Amino acid sequence: MCGITGWVAFERDPGAHRSAVEAMTETMACRGPDAGGVWYGNHVALGHRRLAVIDVAGGAQPMAAENDGQVSAVISYSGEVYNFAELRERLRSAGHRFRTRSDTEVVLRSFQEWGLDFVRHLSGMFAFALWDAHTQELLLVRDRLGIKPLYYYPTPDGVLFGSEPKAILAHPEAHARLSSAGLRELMTWANTPGHAIFDGMFQVRPGHLLRVSREGVTETVYWALEARPHEADLDTTVGRVRELLQTAVTSQTVADVPLCSLLSGGLDSSSVAAFAAQALRTRVEEPLHCFSVSFSPAGGADLAAAEGSGMEDTDYAAILAHHIGASHGAIALDAGKLSDPAARAAVLRARDLPQGLADMDTSLYLLFAAIRQRSTVALSGEGADELFGGYPWFHDEKATRARSFPWMHVPSAGAARGPSFLDPALPERLSLDEYRADRYAEAVADVPVLPGEPEQERRMRVVSYLFLTRFLPMLLERKDRMSMAVGLEVRVPFCDHALVEYVFNVPWSMKSFDGREKSLLRSAVAVDLPESVLARKKEPYPTIADPHYDQLLKGRLADLMDDGAAPVRALMDEKSALEAFDAVQKASPEELRFLRVGFESLIRINDWMSKYRVEMAD
C-alpha cells in the first residue's frame, strides 16, 4: 500500500515548481514510510510514497515503461492487485518482459497490452495515476468498491490529485474552503459518490476511470453492480459463497512482509481468520497472528467455555484463535489513551475531515498503531454486513420501507430533542431534509432492475445497493485512513468483486432463510467455526464506557465555550449553545454518555476548522 499524488498543468511546467510537488508528496509519508520518489515529465509530475509489501527490493515508484528507449507510460500506484501472478504469465506469453516481481509493473504492462480496457483485468484494491506520454493524457483509476481513496482538484489548466485531501491542500493553488454544498454533505451523512466536502475537490468514484487531457476531464464507468437472475438452489448457493470467500481470502494472504488478521470474535472476522489460517498452513508458513481491541486492563477467555455471561470480543477472539491454531493478542486501551490530545490530533490529521465515529476512530487508530509494530498487512471482515444483511436495519421493515437511507431511520424521530450546540435554524437554512431526499432519490434511481422481481425482493435489492454503494464506502474510507496513518495495509476479502457480484444477486429470502442475520454466510462457514462464534449475535464495534473519558471531554467543551474566537462559532447559536452546555453540566454519568455524541462532534468540527484553516465560501 502506498500514497500517491501529482499535478498536471498543460499550460505550465510542474517541474519548475518542485517545492510544491515535494510538499504534496511528503504529506503521504505516513501511507508510504519505506521510500519516496517524484517523476517529472512534460506538463506532469507524479509523486509517490511507498509501503513495501510485494517485491520489497524491486518495486520502486513512480515506475516507467519504455518503447524504443522512450518513456511511453509512467504510473504512481497504490494498492494490491491480487491476480497479478496470473496476469504476469498472460503478459509474458504476449511478449512482455518484466524487470521486477511487483504488481505495479503488471498494471503498467497491462495498460500497454490492453489500453483503456486494462482495468477490467485487474482484481484487487487500488487507486492509481497513469501518465500516457504518447497521448499526453493522465488516467486516474479507482477500484470497484472504493476500497482505496483517490481525490482530484481541477485547475484552469489541468488537475491536482492525491490519495487524501491533505496532498492536494499542500499545493498553494488549493484551498480548504467549505461551501453550503459541502456543509450539507457534512451534516447529512449522505456520502454522495464523488463528493469530497471541500469546495472544488472531488473523489474518483468507485469503479470509475478519469481521463485528464487538454480538453478537460472525462469520466468512464468500467464496473457497476448488475441485476442478474439467480437460479441455484440453497445448497449450491451456500457452497458457491464458501468457494468465493475462501478464494478471496487465500489470494489476499500473499505478502512479502508480516501478515495478521483483525479478530473481534464475530462471524465476519472469524470467517476471514479461519480461511487465512488454512491458507498459511497449506503453504507451510508461520501460523496466523490475530489481534483484537479491549477496554479492560486484563482479559482472557475460558477456552473450554462455549458461551457465558459478560464475555467480550477478546474472549470470543481467543476461542476462535485456539480453534484455528492461530495466536491471539489483545490490545488494551483506556480513557487516558483515547483522550490523549496527540492521538486525537493524529486521527483528525488522518481523516482530513470532522466526519467520524468519535472514540471509535481513536481506538481504531491506536489499535492499528500497536499492530503495526508487529505486522505490515492485516486482513479485516469489513463489508460482510453490507453484503449479507447483518445490520438491524435490514430486518426492520419500517427502515427498509422508509423513503430515506435506512441508516438514517430513527424510530423515535418525533420525540422531543434537547438543545443543540449548532444553530437550530441551520437545517432549515441549508434545506437538509430536501438534500437528503434528493440524494436518496438519486441513489434509488441507480439501482439495477431485474424484470419480474417480487416487490419484497426488489425492495431488499434497493437496500443492499444503498449499503454497498453509500454506507460501505464510509467505513472503507475510515479503515483506510486509520490504518494508513500508521503505515498498516488492511485488506478486505468480503469486498472481492466476484463475491460481491454473486451475493448481490442472491434473493433476500435465501440470504435470510433461517430468520437470522447473515444466514447465508453462517451456513457457508459452519464447518470452520466453533459453535459459540457461529451462534453469537452481531455486536457493534466496542466503544468506551468510562466516566473519566466523558469528564475529559467536558473539559475540552468548557474550553471551547470560553473561546469567543472558536471557528465553529460561525455555525452556532449563542442561546441554544448555552442551553446545551448547561444540559451537559447538569447531566448524570449515564445522560452524559448519551450527550457525548453531540458535543464531541462539536469539538471535532472546531478542531478541524482551526487546524485546516477552513474558509466559509458562502
C-alpha positions as CSV (number, residue, x, y, z in Angstrom):
1,M,0.0,0.0,0.0
2,C,1.2,3.5,-0.7
3,G,0.3,7.1,-1.1
4,I,0.1,8.9,-4.4
5,T,-0.1,12.5,-5.6
6,G,0.6,14.7,-8.6
7,W,0.0,17.6,-10.8
8,V,-0.9,18.0,-14.4
9,A,-0.6,21.5,-15.9
10,F,-0.9,21.8,-19.7
11,E,0.0,25.4,-19.8
12,R,2.9,25.2,-17.3
13,D,5.8,23.0,-16.2
14,P,5.3,21.5,-12.8
15,G,9.0,20.7,-12.8
16,A,9.6,24.4,-12.3
17,H,7.6,24.3,-9.0
18,R,9.3,21.3,-7.4
19,S,8.9,22.6,-3.8
20,A,5.1,22.4,-4.3
21,V,5.2,18.8,-5.7
22,E,7.6,17.7,-3.0
23,A,5.3,19.2,-0.3
24,M,2.4,17.3,-1.7
25,T,4.4,14.0,-1.8
26,E,5.6,14.5,1.8
27,T,2.1,14.6,3.1
28,M,1.8,10.9,2.0
29,A,4.8,9.8,4.0
30,C,2.5,8.1,6.6
31,R,1.0,6.0,3.9
32,G,4.4,5.1,2.5
33,P,7.1,5.2,5.2
34,D,9.6,2.9,3.3
35,A,10.5,5.1,0.2
36,G,9.5,8.0,-1.9
37,G,10.0,9.5,-5.3
38,V,8.8,12.0,-7.9
39,W,8.8,11.7,-11.7
40,Y,8.7,14.9,-13.8
41,G,7.7,15.0,-17.4
42,N,6.3,17.4,-19.9
43,H,3.4,19.2,-18.1
44,V,3.2,16.5,-15.4
45,A,4.6,15.5,-12.0
46,L,3.8,12.2,-10.3
47,G,4.7,11.8,-6.6
48,H,4.8,8.5,-4.7
49,R,5.4,7.3,-1.1
50,R,5.9,3.5,-0.8
51,L,4.8,1.0,1.8
52,A,6.7,-2.1,0.5
53,V,4.6,-5.2,0.6
54,I,5.3,-7.1,-2.7
55,D,8.8,-7.3,-4.2
56,V,10.3,-5.2,-1.4
57,A,13.6,-4.7,-3.3
58,G,12.3,-4.1,-6.8
59,G,9.0,-2.2,-6.8
60,A,10.2,1.4,-6.5
61,Q,7.9,4.1,-7.9
62,P,6.9,6.1,-9.8
63,M,7.6,3.4,-12.4
64,A,8.1,4.0,-16.1
65,A,7.7,1.8,-19.2
66,E,9.7,2.5,-22.3
67,N,9.3,1.7,-26.0
68,D,12.4,2.1,-28.2
69,G,14.2,3.9,-25.5
70,Q,11.5,6.5,-24.9
71,V,9.2,6.7,-21.9
72,S,5.7,5.6,-23.0
73,A,3.9,5.4,-19.7
74,V,4.5,6.2,-16.0
75,I,2.5,5.0,-13.0
76,S,2.1,6.1,-9.4
77,Y,0.2,3.3,-7.8
78,S,-1.4,2.4,-4.5
79,G,-3.0,-0.9,-3.6
80,E,-2.7,-4.6,-4.4
81,V,-3.8,-6.5,-7.5
82,Y,-4.3,-10.0,-6.2
83,N,-4.3,-11.7,-9.6
84,F,-1.0,-10.1,-10.6
85,A,0.8,-13.5,-10.9
86,E,-1.8,-14.8,-13.3
87,L,-1.8,-11.6,-15.4
88,R,2.1,-11.6,-15.5
89,E,2.0,-15.0,-17.1
90,R,-0.5,-13.9,-19.7
91,L,1.5,-10.8,-20.5
92,R,4.7,-12.8,-20.7
93,S,3.0,-15.1,-23.2
94,A,2.2,-11.9,-25.2
95,G,5.8,-10.9,-25.3
96,H,6.2,-8.6,-22.3
97,R,9.4,-8.7,-20.3
98,F,9.4,-7.9,-16.6
99,R,12.2,-6.2,-14.6
100,T,10.5,-6.7,-11.2
101,R,8.2,-9.1,-9.3
102,S,5.9,-6.3,-8.3
103,D,2.2,-6.0,-9.1
104,T,2.8,-2.3,-10.1
105,E,4.7,-3.4,-13.2
106,V,1.9,-5.9,-14.0
107,V,-0.6,-3.0,-14.0
108,L,1.8,-0.9,-16.2
109,R,2.3,-3.7,-18.8
110,S,-1.4,-4.4,-18.7
111,F,-2.1,-0.9,-19.9
112,Q,0.5,-1.3,-22.7
113,E,-1.2,-4.6,-23.8
114,W,-4.9,-3.8,-23.4
115,G,-5.1,0.0,-23.5
116,L,-8.0,1.5,-21.5
117,D,-9.6,-1.9,-21.2
118,F,-6.8,-3.0,-18.9
119,V,-8.5,-2.0,-15.7
120,R,-11.2,-4.7,-16.3
121,H,-8.5,-7.3,-16.0
122,L,-7.4,-6.2,-12.5
123,S,-8.8,-7.8,-9.4
124,G,-8.0,-6.1,-6.1
125,M,-7.9,-2.8,-4.3
126,F,-6.2,0.1,-6.0
127,A,-6.1,3.7,-6.8
128,F,-3.5,5.0,-9.3
129,A,-2.5,7.6,-11.7
130,L,-1.0,6.7,-15.1
131,W,0.5,9.2,-17.5
132,D,0.3,8.2,-21.2
133,A,3.3,10.0,-22.8
134,H,2.0,9.4,-26.3
135,T,-1.4,11.0,-25.9
136,Q,-0.3,13.4,-23.1
137,E,-3.2,12.2,-21.0
138,L,-3.5,11.3,-17.3
139,L,-5.6,8.4,-16.2
140,L,-7.0,8.3,-12.6
141,V,-8.4,4.9,-11.7
142,R,-10.1,3.6,-8.6
143,D,-11.1,0.1,-7.6
144,R,-14.6,-1.3,-8.0
145,L,-15.8,-0.9,-4.4
146,G,-13.8,2.2,-3.5
147,I,-11.5,0.4,-1.0
148,K,-8.7,2.8,-1.8
149,P,-9.3,6.5,-1.9
150,L,-8.4,9.0,-4.7
151,Y,-9.2,12.7,-4.8
152,Y,-8.8,15.3,-7.5
153,Y,-9.0,19.1,-7.8
154,P,-9.5,20.5,-11.3
155,T,-7.4,23.7,-12.1
156,P,-7.7,26.1,-15.0
157,D,-5.1,24.2,-17.0
158,G,-5.1,20.7,-15.5
159,V,-5.6,18.9,-12.2
160,L,-4.1,18.2,-8.8
161,F,-4.7,14.7,-7.3
162,G,-3.8,12.7,-4.2
163,S,-4.7,9.7,-2.1
164,E,-6.0,12.1,0.5
165,P,-7.2,15.7,0.5
166,K,-4.1,16.7,2.5
167,A,-1.9,16.0,-0.5
168,I,-3.9,18.4,-2.7
169,L,-4.3,21.0,0.0
170,A,-0.5,21.2,0.3
171,H,-0.4,22.8,-3.1
172,P,-0.7,26.6,-3.0
173,E,-3.5,26.7,-5.5
174,A,-5.8,24.5,-3.5
175,H,-7.9,25.9,-0.6
176,A,-9.7,24.3,2.3
177,R,-12.9,26.1,1.5
178,L,-16.4,24.9,2.8
179,S,-19.5,26.0,0.8
180,S,-23.1,25.3,1.6
181,A,-22.9,22.2,-0.6
182,G,-20.1,20.8,1.4
183,L,-21.8,21.7,4.7
184,R,-24.9,19.8,3.5
185,E,-22.9,16.8,2.7
186,L,-21.0,17.0,6.0
187,M,-24.2,17.3,8.1
188,T,-26.3,14.6,6.4
189,W,-24.0,11.6,6.1
190,A,-25.5,11.0,2.6
191,N,-22.0,10.0,1.4
192,T,-22.7,11.1,-2.2
193,P,-20.3,9.3,-4.6
194,G,-17.7,11.7,-5.9
195,H,-18.4,14.4,-3.2
196,A,-15.3,15.5,-1.2
197,I,-16.8,18.1,1.1
198,F,-14.1,20.7,0.3
199,D,-15.2,23.2,-2.4
200,G,-13.7,22.4,-5.8
201,M,-12.5,19.0,-4.8
202,F,-13.9,15.6,-5.9
203,Q,-13.4,11.9,-5.4
204,V,-12.8,9.5,-8.2
205,R,-15.9,7.3,-7.9
206,P,-15.5,3.6,-7.3
207,G,-15.4,1.6,-10.5
208,H,-14.6,4.7,-12.5
209,L,-11.7,5.8,-14.7
210,L,-11.0,9.5,-15.3
211,R,-9.1,10.9,-18.3
212,V,-7.5,14.3,-18.0
213,S,-6.4,15.9,-21.2
214,R,-6.1,19.4,-22.7
215,E,-9.8,19.1,-23.5
216,G,-10.7,18.6,-19.8
217,V,-11.8,15.7,-17.6
218,T,-13.9,12.9,-18.9
219,E,-15.3,10.0,-16.7
220,T,-15.9,6.4,-17.7
221,V,-17.7,3.7,-15.7
222,Y,-15.8,0.4,-16.1
223,W,-17.7,-1.5,-13.4
224,A,-21.1,-1.3,-11.7
225,L,-23.4,-3.7,-9.9
226,E,-25.8,-5.5,-12.2
227,A,-29.1,-7.3,-11.6
228,R,-28.9,-11.0,-12.7
229,P,-31.3,-13.9,-12.2
230,H,-30.2,-16.3,-9.5
231,E,-31.2,-19.9,-10.4
232,A,-29.1,-22.0,-8.0
233,D,-30.7,-23.8,-5.0
234,L,-29.8,-23.1,-1.4
235,D,-27.2,-25.8,-1.0
236,T,-25.4,-24.8,-4.3
237,T,-25.5,-21.2,-3.3
238,V,-24.0,-21.9,0.1
239,G,-21.2,-23.9,-1.5
240,R,-20.5,-21.2,-4.1
241,V,-20.4,-18.5,-1.4
242,R,-17.9,-20.6,0.6
243,E,-15.8,-21.1,-2.5
244,L,-15.7,-17.5,-3.5
245,L,-14.9,-16.3,0.0
246,Q,-12.1,-18.8,0.5
247,T,-10.6,-17.9,-2.8
248,A,-10.7,-14.2,-2.0
249,V,-9.1,-14.7,1.5
250,T,-6.5,-17.1,0.1
251,S,-5.4,-14.7,-2.6
252,Q,-5.1,-11.9,-0.1
253,T,-2.7,-13.7,2.2
254,V,0.1,-13.3,-0.3
255,A,2.7,-10.8,1.0
256,D,6.5,-10.5,1.3
257,V,6.1,-8.9,4.8
258,P,4.4,-10.0,8.1
259,L,0.6,-10.5,7.8
260,C,-2.0,-10.8,10.5
261,S,-5.8,-10.8,10.9
262,L,-8.1,-8.4,12.8
263,L,-10.3,-10.5,15.0
264,S,-13.3,-9.4,17.1
265,G,-14.6,-13.0,17.6
266,G,-17.7,-12.1,15.4
267,L,-18.8,-14.1,12.4
268,D,-17.2,-11.8,9.8
269,S,-13.7,-11.5,11.1
270,S,-13.7,-15.1,12.3
271,S,-14.6,-16.4,8.8
272,V,-11.7,-14.4,7.3
273,A,-9.3,-15.6,10.0
274,A,-10.3,-19.2,9.6
275,F,-9.7,-19.3,5.9
276,A,-6.5,-17.3,6.2
277,A,-5.1,-19.8,8.8
278,Q,-6.0,-22.6,6.4
279,A,-4.1,-20.8,3.5
280,L,-1.0,-20.3,5.6
281,R,-1.0,-23.9,6.7
282,T,-1.4,-25.1,3.2
283,R,1.7,-23.1,2.1
284,V,3.5,-24.3,5.3
285,E,4.0,-20.8,6.5
286,E,4.1,-19.3,10.0
287,P,0.8,-19.6,11.9
288,L,-1.6,-16.7,11.6
289,H,-1.4,-13.9,14.2
290,C,-4.7,-12.3,15.3
291,F,-5.4,-9.0,17.2
292,S,-8.4,-7.5,18.9
293,V,-9.1,-4.4,21.0
294,S,-10.1,-4.4,24.6
295,F,-11.1,-1.6,27.0
296,S,-10.3,-3.7,30.1
297,P,-6.8,-3.8,31.5
298,A,-6.8,-7.6,31.7
299,G,-8.6,-10.1,29.6
300,G,-8.5,-13.7,28.5
301,A,-11.1,-16.4,27.8
302,D,-12.0,-19.7,29.2
303,L,-11.2,-21.7,26.1
304,A,-13.5,-24.5,27.2
305,A,-16.5,-22.3,27.5
306,A,-18.9,-22.2,24.7
307,E,-20.6,-19.1,25.9
308,G,-21.0,-17.2,29.1
309,S,-22.3,-14.0,30.7
310,G,-20.2,-11.0,30.4
311,M,-18.0,-12.3,27.5
312,E,-16.2,-9.7,25.5
313,D,-14.8,-9.5,22.0
314,T,-11.4,-10.6,23.3
315,D,-12.9,-13.7,24.8
316,Y,-14.6,-14.9,21.6
317,A,-11.5,-14.0,19.7
318,A,-9.3,-16.1,21.9
319,I,-11.7,-19.0,21.5
320,L,-11.6,-18.7,17.7
321,A,-7.8,-18.3,17.6
322,H,-7.4,-21.5,19.6
323,H,-9.9,-23.3,17.3
324,I,-8.0,-22.4,14.1
325,G,-4.5,-22.7,15.6
326,A,-3.6,-19.0,15.5
327,S,-2.0,-16.8,18.1
328,H,-4.1,-14.0,19.6
329,G,-3.1,-10.7,21.2
330,A,-5.5,-8.2,22.8
331,I,-4.6,-4.5,22.6
332,A,-5.8,-2.8,25.8
333,L,-6.9,0.8,25.6
334,D,-8.2,3.1,28.4
335,A,-9.6,6.6,28.8
336,G,-6.2,8.2,29.0
337,K,-5.1,6.8,25.7
338,L,-8.3,7.7,23.9
339,S,-8.4,11.2,25.2
340,D,-4.7,11.9,24.6
341,P,-4.5,15.1,22.5
342,A,-1.8,13.7,20.3
343,A,-3.9,10.7,19.4
344,R,-7.0,12.8,18.7
345,A,-4.9,15.2,16.6
346,A,-3.4,12.3,14.6
347,V,-7.0,10.9,13.9
348,L,-8.1,14.3,12.6
349,R,-5.0,14.6,10.5
350,A,-5.6,11.2,9.1
351,R,-9.3,11.9,8.4
352,D,-8.8,15.4,6.9
353,L,-12.5,15.9,7.8
354,P,-14.5,16.1,11.0
355,Q,-16.7,13.2,9.9
356,G,-16.0,10.2,12.1
357,L,-17.1,7.9,14.9
358,A,-15.5,9.7,17.8
359,D,-13.7,7.5,20.3
360,M,-14.2,4.5,17.9
361,D,-11.9,6.2,15.4
362,T,-9.3,6.9,18.0
363,S,-9.4,3.4,19.3
364,L,-9.1,2.0,15.8
365,Y,-6.1,4.3,15.2
366,L,-4.4,3.2,18.4
367,L,-5.2,-0.5,17.7
368,F,-3.6,-0.2,14.2
369,A,-0.6,1.7,15.7
370,A,0.0,-1.2,18.1
371,I,-0.4,-3.8,15.4
372,R,2.0,-2.0,13.0
373,Q,4.8,-2.7,15.5
374,R,4.3,-6.4,14.7
375,S,2.8,-6.6,11.2
376,T,2.6,-4.7,7.9
377,V,-0.5,-6.2,6.5
378,A,-3.8,-7.1,8.2
379,L,-7.0,-8.9,7.0
380,S,-10.4,-7.5,8.0
381,G,-14.0,-8.6,7.9
382,E,-15.3,-5.2,6.6
383,G,-18.1,-5.5,4.1
384,A,-19.9,-8.6,5.3
385,D,-22.7,-6.8,7.0
386,E,-23.5,-4.8,3.9
387,L,-23.2,-7.8,1.6
388,F,-25.1,-10.4,3.7
389,G,-27.6,-8.2,5.5
390,G,-26.0,-8.1,9.0
391,Y,-27.3,-4.7,10.3
392,P,-30.5,-4.5,12.2
393,W,-31.9,-2.1,9.6
394,F,-32.1,-5.0,7.1
395,H,-34.5,-6.7,9.4
396,D,-36.6,-3.6,10.3
397,E,-39.5,-3.3,7.9
398,K,-40.0,0.3,8.8
399,A,-36.4,1.1,8.0
400,T,-36.4,-0.8,4.7
401,R,-39.7,0.9,3.6
402,A,-38.7,4.4,4.8
403,R,-38.2,6.8,1.9
404,S,-34.7,7.6,3.2
405,F,-31.4,5.8,3.7
406,P,-32.1,3.0,6.2
407,W,-29.2,4.1,8.5
408,M,-30.9,7.5,8.9
409,H,-34.2,5.9,10.0
410,V,-34.8,6.8,13.7
411,P,-37.9,5.2,15.2
412,S,-38.2,8.0,17.8
413,A,-37.8,10.8,15.3
414,G,-40.9,12.5,16.6
415,A,-39.6,12.6,20.2
416,A,-38.6,15.9,21.7
417,R,-34.9,16.9,21.2
418,G,-32.7,18.7,23.6
419,P,-30.9,22.0,22.9
420,S,-28.3,22.0,20.1
421,F,-24.8,23.5,20.1
422,L,-25.2,24.2,16.4
423,D,-27.7,26.8,15.2
424,P,-31.1,25.2,15.3
425,A,-32.0,27.1,12.2
426,L,-29.2,25.6,10.2
427,P,-31.0,22.5,8.9
428,E,-33.8,24.6,7.5
429,R,-31.5,27.3,6.1
430,L,-29.5,24.6,4.3
431,S,-32.6,22.6,3.3
432,L,-31.1,19.4,4.8
433,D,-34.4,17.4,4.6
434,E,-34.6,18.2,0.8
435,Y,-31.0,17.4,0.4
436,R,-31.3,14.0,2.0
437,A,-34.5,13.3,-0.1
438,D,-32.7,14.3,-3.3
439,R,-29.6,12.2,-2.6
440,Y,-31.8,9.2,-1.7
441,A,-33.9,9.6,-4.9
442,E,-30.7,9.7,-7.0
443,A,-29.3,6.6,-5.3
444,V,-32.5,4.6,-5.8
445,A,-32.7,5.6,-9.4
446,D,-29.3,4.0,-9.9
447,V,-30.3,0.6,-8.6
448,P,-30.3,-2.1,-11.3
449,V,-33.7,-3.7,-12.1
450,L,-34.5,-7.3,-12.6
451,P,-37.7,-7.7,-14.6
452,G,-40.4,-9.6,-12.8
453,E,-38.7,-9.5,-9.4
454,P,-41.2,-9.7,-6.5
455,E,-41.8,-6.5,-4.6
456,Q,-40.0,-7.6,-1.4
457,E,-37.0,-8.9,-3.3
458,R,-36.9,-5.6,-5.3
459,R,-37.1,-3.6,-2.0
460,M,-34.3,-5.6,-0.4
461,R,-32.2,-5.2,-3.6
462,V,-32.5,-1.5,-3.2
463,V,-31.5,-1.7,0.5
464,S,-28.5,-3.9,-0.4
465,Y,-27.4,-1.5,-3.1
466,L,-27.6,1.5,-0.8
467,F,-25.5,-0.1,1.8
468,L,-22.9,-1.3,-0.8
469,T,-22.6,2.0,-2.6
470,R,-23.2,4.6,0.1
471,F,-22.7,3.1,3.6
472,L,-19.8,0.7,2.9
473,P,-17.6,3.4,1.3
474,M,-17.8,5.4,4.5
475,L,-16.4,2.5,6.6
476,L,-13.8,1.7,4.0
477,E,-12.6,5.2,4.0
478,R,-12.4,5.2,7.8
479,K,-10.5,1.9,7.8
480,D,-8.1,3.1,5.1
481,R,-7.3,6.4,6.9
482,M,-6.8,5.0,10.3
483,S,-4.6,2.2,9.1
484,M,-2.6,4.1,6.6
485,A,-1.9,6.8,9.1
486,V,0.4,4.3,10.7
487,G,1.6,2.6,7.6
488,L,-0.5,-0.6,8.0
489,E,-2.2,-2.1,4.9
490,V,-5.6,-3.5,5.6
491,R,-7.2,-5.9,3.1
492,V,-10.9,-6.7,2.9
493,P,-11.8,-10.1,1.3
494,F,-15.5,-9.5,1.6
495,C,-15.1,-6.7,-0.9
496,D,-13.8,-9.0,-3.6
497,H,-15.8,-8.0,-6.6
498,A,-16.6,-11.6,-7.8
499,L,-18.1,-12.4,-4.3
500,V,-20.0,-9.1,-4.3
501,E,-21.4,-9.6,-7.7
502,Y,-22.6,-13.1,-6.8
503,V,-24.1,-12.3,-3.4
504,F,-25.8,-9.1,-4.6
505,N,-28.0,-11.2,-6.8
506,V,-28.8,-13.9,-4.3
507,P,-32.5,-13.4,-3.3
508,W,-33.2,-12.0,0.1
509,S,-35.3,-15.0,1.0
510,M,-32.2,-17.1,0.6
511,K,-29.9,-14.7,2.5
512,S,-32.2,-14.8,5.5
513,F,-33.5,-18.3,5.0
514,D,-33.4,-19.2,8.7
515,G,-34.6,-15.9,10.0
516,R,-31.3,-14.8,11.4
517,E,-28.9,-12.1,10.2
518,K,-26.3,-13.3,7.7
519,S,-27.9,-16.8,7.4
520,L,-26.1,-17.4,4.1
521,L,-22.6,-16.6,5.4
522,R,-23.2,-18.5,8.6
523,S,-24.1,-21.6,6.7
524,A,-21.1,-21.2,4.4
525,V,-18.6,-21.3,7.2
526,A,-20.5,-23.6,9.6
527,V,-17.8,-26.3,9.4
528,D,-15.0,-23.9,10.1
529,L,-16.0,-22.1,13.3
530,P,-16.8,-23.1,16.8
531,E,-20.5,-23.1,17.8
532,S,-20.0,-20.2,20.3
533,V,-18.9,-17.9,17.4
534,L,-21.5,-19.2,15.0
535,A,-24.3,-18.6,17.5
536,R,-23.1,-15.2,18.5
537,K,-25.3,-12.3,17.5
538,K,-23.9,-9.3,15.8
539,E,-22.4,-6.7,18.1
540,P,-21.1,-3.2,17.1
541,Y,-17.5,-2.2,17.3
542,P,-16.8,-1.6,21.0
543,T,-16.9,1.9,22.4
544,I,-15.5,3.2,25.7
545,A,-17.9,3.4,28.7
546,D,-15.6,5.2,31.1
547,P,-16.8,8.3,33.1
548,H,-13.2,9.6,33.2
549,Y,-13.3,9.9,29.4
550,D,-16.6,11.8,29.5
551,Q,-15.2,14.2,32.1
552,L,-12.1,14.8,30.0
553,L,-14.3,15.7,27.0
554,K,-16.3,18.0,29.3
555,G,-13.1,19.9,30.0
556,R,-12.5,20.3,26.3
557,L,-16.0,21.5,25.7
558,A,-15.7,24.1,28.5
559,D,-12.5,25.5,26.9
560,L,-14.3,25.8,23.6
561,M,-17.3,27.6,25.1
562,D,-14.9,30.1,26.7
563,D,-13.2,30.8,23.4
564,G,-15.0,33.6,21.7
565,A,-12.8,33.2,18.6
566,A,-13.5,29.5,18.1
567,P,-14.1,28.9,14.4
568,V,-17.1,26.7,14.9
569,R,-19.0,29.6,16.4
570,A,-19.8,30.6,12.8
571,L,-22.2,27.6,12.9
572,M,-23.5,28.1,16.4
573,D,-26.4,30.0,18.0
574,E,-25.3,31.5,21.3
575,K,-28.6,31.0,23.2
576,S,-29.1,27.4,22.1
577,A,-25.4,26.6,22.7
578,L,-25.5,27.9,26.3
579,E,-28.6,25.8,26.9
580,A,-26.9,22.7,25.5
581,F,-23.8,23.4,27.6
582,D,-25.9,23.8,30.7
583,A,-27.6,20.4,30.0
584,V,-24.1,18.8,29.7
585,Q,-23.0,20.4,33.0
586,K,-26.1,19.0,34.9
587,A,-26.1,15.6,33.2
588,S,-25.7,12.4,35.2
589,P,-22.9,10.0,34.1
590,E,-25.5,7.9,32.1
591,E,-27.0,11.1,30.5
592,L,-23.6,12.4,29.7
593,R,-22.7,9.3,27.7
594,F,-25.7,10.0,25.6
595,L,-25.0,13.7,25.1
596,R,-21.3,13.0,24.3
597,V,-22.1,12.2,20.7
598,G,-23.2,15.8,20.1
599,F,-20.6,17.8,21.9
600,E,-17.7,15.5,20.9
601,S,-18.8,16.2,17.3
602,L,-18.7,20.0,18.0
603,I,-15.2,19.7,19.4
604,R,-14.1,17.8,16.3
605,I,-15.6,20.3,13.9
606,N,-13.9,23.1,15.7
607,D,-10.5,21.4,15.7
608,W,-10.9,20.7,12.0
609,M,-11.8,24.3,11.1
610,S,-8.9,25.6,13.2
611,K,-6.2,23.2,12.1
612,Y,-7.1,23.2,8.4
613,R,-7.9,27.0,8.4
614,V,-11.2,26.3,6.8
615,E,-12.8,29.2,4.9
616,M,-16.5,29.5,4.7
617,A,-17.3,30.0,1.0
618,D,-20.8,31.4,1.3
